[in-house]
Amino acid sequence: MAVAEQRPLGCGLFSEEEWAELVAGSGPDAQADAAGRRELLEHVRTCAACRAELAALARLSQQVRHVLAEADATLHGAVREAFVAGVVAQVRQTRAGGGAPAR
């Protein structure tokens, strides 16, 4: 299997980890992460490549959130339907004289 070539993010001045911390906001040292984010954001103001990269990452993040929200809604609906169907089946069984289902 061929390994895909990694292109630098933005102009390449900042590492992939620094970009990830900016986008995800998760790192072991919150104070250092905040300083790194400020530095990257200041750079983005003057660098068209990094500005475009940040905009693309923001769009991707928004799309992922949208897909997750749709998946949550779909899953919630499916679980609710299955639960209601199970309750209705138990009620029918009880009314038909089958008694409570065995556990």
MDAnalysis code that builds the backbone (N, CA, C; Angstrom):
import MDAnalysis as mda
import numpy as np

u = mda.Universe.empty(309, n_residues=103, atom_resindex=np.repeat(np.arange(103), 3), trajectory=True)
u.add_TopologyAttr("name", ["N", "CA", "C"] * 103)
u.add_TopologyAttr("resid", np.arange(1, 104))
u.add_TopologyAttr("resname", ["MET", "ALA", "VAL", "ALA", "GLU", "GLN", "ARG", "PRO", "LEU", "GLY", "CYS", "GLY", "LEU", "PHE", "SER", "GLU", "GLU", "GLU", "TRP", "ALA", "GLU", "LEU", "VAL", "ALA", "GLY", "SER", "GLY", "PRO", "ASP", "ALA", "GLN", "ALA", "ASP", "ALA", "ALA", "GLY", "ARG", "ARG", "GLU", "LEU", "LEU", "GLU", "HIS", "VAL", "ARG", "THR", "CYS", "ALA", "ALA", "CYS", "ARG", "ALA", "GLU", "LEU", "ALA", "ALA", "LEU", "ALA", "ARG", "LEU", "SER", "GLN", "GLN", "VAL", "ARG", "HIS", "VAL", "LEU", "ALA", "GLU", "ALA", "ASP", "ALA", "THR", "LEU", "HIS", "GLY", "ALA", "VAL", "ARG", "GLU", "ALA", "PHE", "VAL", "ALA", "GLY", "VAL", "VAL", "ALA", "GLN", "VAL", "ARG", "GLN", "THR", "ARG", "ALA", "GLY", "GLY", "GLY", "ALA", "PRO", "ALA", "ARG"])
u.atoms.positions = np.array([
    [0.850, -1.175, 0.000],
    [0.000, 0.000, 0.000],
    [0.896, 1.239, 0.000],
    [0.601, 2.170, -0.873],
    [1.400, 3.388, -0.975],
    [1.032, 4.354, 0.141],
    [2.021, 5.025, 0.653],
    [1.801, 6.023, 1.690],
    [1.571, 7.363, 1.009],
    [0.486, 8.022, 1.387],
    [0.177, 9.322, 0.796],
    [1.194, 10.356, 1.261],
    [1.580, 11.196, 0.339],
    [2.518, 12.269, 0.680],
    [1.788, 13.302, 1.523],
    [2.413, 13.711, 2.607],
    [1.801, 14.725, 3.458],
    [2.233, 16.099, 2.980],
    [1.267, 16.950, 2.764],
    [1.579, 18.323, 2.398],
    [1.551, 19.159, 3.664],
    [2.317, 20.214, 3.694],
    [2.280, 21.072, 4.888],
    [0.925, 21.771, 4.980],
    [0.520, 22.048, 6.199],
    [-0.713, 22.798, 6.404],
    [-0.395, 24.280, 6.291],
    [-1.210, 24.990, 5.535],
    [-0.955, 26.413, 5.326],
    [0.364, 26.609, 4.615],
    [1.161, 27.534, 5.115],
    [2.461, 27.830, 4.507],
    [3.552, 26.889, 5.009],
    [3.228, 26.053, 5.995],
    [4.192, 25.101, 6.525],
    [4.965, 25.595, 7.728],
    [4.715, 26.814, 8.168],
    [5.444, 27.380, 9.302],
    [5.107, 26.662, 10.610],
    [3.859, 26.202, 10.738],
    [3.416, 25.545, 11.964],
    [3.229, 24.055, 11.707],
    [3.468, 23.257, 12.737],
    [3.370, 21.802, 12.611],
    [1.911, 21.354, 12.573],
    [1.732, 20.118, 12.154],
    [0.398, 19.530, 12.141],
    [-0.184, 19.494, 13.558],
    [0.672, 19.234, 14.542],
    [0.220, 19.205, 15.937],
    [-0.273, 20.581, 16.385],
    [0.430, 21.633, 15.964],
    [0.007, 22.992, 16.337],
    [-1.344, 23.327, 15.706],
    [-1.541, 22.902, 14.458],
    [-2.829, 23.118, 13.807],
    [-3.919, 22.339, 14.535],
    [-3.620, 21.087, 14.905],
    [-4.606, 20.251, 15.603],
    [-5.000, 20.883, 16.933],
    [-4.020, 21.419, 17.655],
    [-4.320, 22.072, 18.930],
    [-5.174, 23.314, 18.719],
    [-4.936, 24.031, 17.623],
    [-5.741, 25.218, 17.323],
    [-7.183, 24.813, 17.051],
    [-7.346, 23.793, 16.226],
    [-8.683, 23.379, 15.822],
    [-9.410, 22.644, 16.940],
    [-8.718, 21.696, 17.586],
    [-9.363, 20.869, 18.611],
    [-9.300, 21.500, 19.990],
    [-8.301, 22.343, 20.210],
    [-8.155, 22.975, 21.517],
    [-7.840, 21.994, 22.620],
    [-7.114, 20.935, 22.272],
    [-6.805, 19.937, 23.301],
    [-5.317, 19.653, 23.325],
    [-4.748, 19.856, 24.469],
    [-3.338, 19.568, 24.661],
    [-3.057, 19.453, 26.139],
    [-1.919, 18.873, 26.503],
    [-1.636, 18.665, 27.919],
    [-1.346, 19.952, 28.694],
    [-0.857, 20.981, 28.017],
    [-0.484, 22.225, 28.693],
    [-1.354, 23.358, 28.162],
    [-2.427, 23.659, 28.873],
    [-3.410, 24.637, 28.401],
    [-2.807, 26.017, 28.189],
    [-1.904, 26.435, 29.078],
    [-1.311, 27.771, 28.958],
    [-0.423, 27.862, 27.713],
    [0.406, 26.854, 27.496],
    [1.269, 26.838, 26.308],
    [0.426, 26.720, 25.047],
    [-0.643, 25.917, 25.114],
    [-1.526, 25.771, 23.959],
    [-2.167, 27.105, 23.603],
    [-2.600, 27.854, 24.602],
    [-3.228, 29.155, 24.358],
    [-2.240, 30.108, 23.699],
    [-0.996, 30.101, 24.165],
    [0.032, 30.964, 23.566],
    [0.300, 30.544, 22.128],
    [0.362, 29.255, 21.886],
    [0.579, 28.749, 20.532],
    [-0.563, 29.103, 19.606],
    [-1.795, 28.992, 20.113],
    [-2.961, 29.366, 19.305],
    [-2.929, 30.846, 18.961],
    [-2.573, 31.684, 19.954],
    [-2.491, 33.133, 19.684],
    [-1.458, 33.411, 18.597],
    [-0.302, 32.760, 18.704],
    [0.766, 32.971, 17.720],
    [0.305, 32.549, 16.325],
    [-0.342, 31.390, 16.238],
    [-0.810, 30.918, 14.941],
    [-1.891, 31.846, 14.390],
    [-2.819, 32.278, 15.237],
    [-3.884, 33.173, 14.780],
    [-3.342, 34.527, 14.336],
    [-2.324, 35.026, 15.031],
    [-1.692, 36.280, 14.594],
    [-1.055, 36.092, 13.223],
    [-0.419, 34.947, 13.023],
    [0.208, 34.654, 11.734],
    [-0.849, 34.549, 10.627],
    [-1.996, 33.946, 10.943],
    [-3.063, 33.752, 9.957],
    [-3.540, 35.090, 9.388],
    [-3.491, 36.127, 10.208],
    [-3.934, 37.456, 9.739],
    [-3.118, 37.957, 8.552],
    [-1.858, 37.538, 8.481],
    [-0.980, 38.064, 7.430],
    [-0.612, 37.030, 6.376],
    [-1.022, 35.783, 6.548],
    [-0.624, 34.719, 5.627],
    [-1.858, 34.157, 4.915],
    [-1.941, 34.385, 3.617],
    [-3.097, 33.927, 2.843],
    [-3.222, 32.404, 2.840],
    [-2.103, 31.687, 2.768],
    [-2.142, 30.218, 2.745],
    [-2.705, 29.669, 4.055],
    [-2.272, 30.223, 5.163],
    [-2.758, 29.764, 6.470],
    [-4.203, 30.196, 6.701],
    [-4.570, 31.356, 6.194],
    [-5.952, 31.835, 6.309],
    [-6.883, 30.885, 5.540],
    [-6.457, 30.487, 4.342],
    [-7.251, 29.550, 3.543],
    [-7.336, 28.186, 4.231],
    [-6.227, 27.751, 4.823],
    [-6.209, 26.464, 5.538],
    [-7.165, 26.502, 6.723],
    [-7.135, 27.580, 7.481],
    [-8.014, 27.712, 8.641],
    [-9.480, 27.733, 8.208],
    [-9.776, 28.420, 7.115],
    [-11.150, 28.459, 6.604],
    [-11.600, 27.061, 6.178],
    [-10.711, 26.313, 5.529],
    [-11.043, 24.947, 5.106],
    [-11.279, 24.049, 6.315],
    [-10.446, 24.184, 7.330],
    [-10.619, 23.387, 8.549],
    [-11.918, 23.753, 9.262],
    [-12.274, 25.027, 9.250],
    [-13.528, 25.464, 9.876],
    [-14.726, 24.871, 9.133],
    [-14.660, 24.858, 7.788],
    [-15.745, 24.261, 6.998],
    [-15.860, 22.765, 7.284],
    [-14.722, 22.083, 7.329],
    [-14.718, 20.650, 7.612],
    [-15.303, 20.373, 8.998],
    [-14.906, 21.162, 9.972],
    [-15.415, 20.999, 11.332],
    [-16.932, 21.187, 11.369],
    [-17.425, 22.181, 10.648],
    [-18.864, 22.441, 10.594],
    [-19.594, 21.268, 9.938],
    [-19.021, 20.720, 8.863],
    [-19.636, 19.586, 8.183],
    [-19.682, 18.361, 9.094],
    [-18.605, 18.120, 9.830],
    [-18.563, 16.979, 10.750],
    [-19.626, 17.143, 11.830],
    [-19.748, 18.355, 12.387],
    [-20.768, 18.590, 13.412],
    [-22.171, 18.335, 12.858],
    [-22.401, 18.770, 11.614],
    [-23.703, 18.577, 10.974],
    [-24.001, 17.082, 10.800],
    [-23.021, 16.326, 10.312],
    [-23.199, 14.884, 10.115],
    [-23.453, 14.194, 11.453],
    [-22.697, 14.577, 12.484],
    [-22.895, 13.979, 13.806],
    [-24.288, 14.282, 14.351],
    [-24.754, 15.504, 14.153],
    [-26.091, 15.870, 14.628],
    [-27.156, 15.048, 13.907],
    [-26.994, 14.865, 12.589],
    [-27.942, 14.047, 11.832],
    [-27.905, 12.601, 12.314],
    [-26.699, 12.079, 12.542],
    [-26.558, 10.697, 13.010],
    [-27.199, 10.534, 14.381],
    [-26.992, 11.501, 15.270],
    [-27.603, 11.444, 16.600],
    [-29.124, 11.433, 16.498],
    [-29.666, 12.290, 15.634],
    [-31.118, 12.363, 15.475],
    [-31.659, 11.058, 14.902],
    [-30.967, 10.499, 13.915],
    [-31.394, 9.240, 13.306],
    [-31.331, 8.111, 14.320],
    [-30.229, 8.031, 15.054],
    [-30.074, 6.984, 16.059],
    [-31.130, 7.127, 17.151],
    [-31.364, 8.357, 17.598],
    [-32.375, 8.591, 18.636],
    [-33.736, 8.098, 18.152],
    [-34.075, 8.434, 16.909],
    [-35.357, 7.999, 16.352],
    [-35.456, 6.484, 16.269],
    [-34.389, 5.827, 15.838],
    [-34.389, 4.369, 15.713],
    [-34.509, 3.699, 17.079],
    [-33.784, 4.214, 18.062],
    [-33.853, 3.648, 19.414],
    [-35.251, 3.842, 19.988],
    [-35.809, 5.027, 19.783],
    [-37.155, 5.303, 20.294],
    [-38.169, 4.359, 19.656],
    [-38.097, 4.182, 18.329],
    [-39.023, 3.286, 17.638],
    [-38.890, 1.857, 18.147],
    [-37.660, 1.391, 18.336],
    [-37.434, 0.031, 18.838],
    [-37.976, -0.120, 20.253],
    [-37.773, 0.889, 21.085],
    [-38.277, 0.845, 22.459],
    [-39.801, 0.773, 22.465],
    [-40.441, 1.641, 21.693],
    [-41.906, 1.659, 21.641],
    [-42.425, 0.325, 21.113],
    [-41.797, -0.207, 20.073],
    [-42.220, -1.498, 19.520],
    [-42.092, -2.605, 20.567],
    [-41.023, -2.567, 21.346],
    [-40.833, -3.561, 22.404],
    [-41.893, -3.461, 23.481],
    [-42.218, -2.245, 23.891],
    [-43.244, -2.037, 24.916],
    [-44.597, -2.500, 24.395],
    [-44.925, -2.144, 23.163],
    [-46.202, -2.554, 22.572],
    [-46.276, -4.078, 22.495],
    [-45.190, -4.725, 22.099],
    [-45.167, -6.192, 22.021],
    [-45.381, -6.815, 23.395],
    [-44.780, -6.245, 24.421],
    [-44.965, -6.771, 25.782],
    [-46.412, -6.611, 26.239],
    [-47.004, -5.463, 25.957],
    [-48.398, -5.221, 26.342],
    [-49.306, -6.207, 25.626],
    [-49.103, -6.415, 24.341],
    [-49.930, -7.360, 23.576],
    [-49.791, -8.775, 24.132],
    [-48.560, -9.146, 24.459],
    [-48.316, -10.484, 24.994],
    [-49.028, -10.652, 26.336],
    [-48.951, -9.639, 27.176],
    [-49.599, -9.694, 28.485],
    [-51.111, -9.766, 28.326],
    [-51.678, -8.970, 27.434],
    [-53.135, -8.957, 27.213],
    [-53.617, -10.265, 26.588],
    [-52.765, -10.894, 25.814],
    [-53.144, -12.146, 25.159],
    [-53.068, -13.327, 26.122],
    [-52.658, -13.065, 27.339],
    [-52.599, -14.127, 28.334],
    [-51.246, -14.787, 28.431],
    [-50.297, -14.226, 27.760],
    [-48.959, -14.808, 27.799],
    [-48.215, -14.464, 29.067],
    [-48.746, -13.555, 29.855],
    [-48.054, -13.142, 31.074],
    [-46.862, -12.276, 30.759],
    [-46.140, -11.948, 31.797],
    [-44.945, -11.114, 31.634],
    [-43.859, -11.934, 30.956],
    [-43.100, -11.341, 30.077],
    [-42.020, -12.070, 29.413],
    [-40.961, -12.500, 30.417],
    [-40.369, -13.655, 30.163],
    [-39.304, -14.158, 31.041],
    [-38.071, -13.301, 30.908],
    [-37.374, -13.167, 32.009],
    [-36.142, -12.376, 31.989],
    [-34.962, -13.264, 32.131],
])
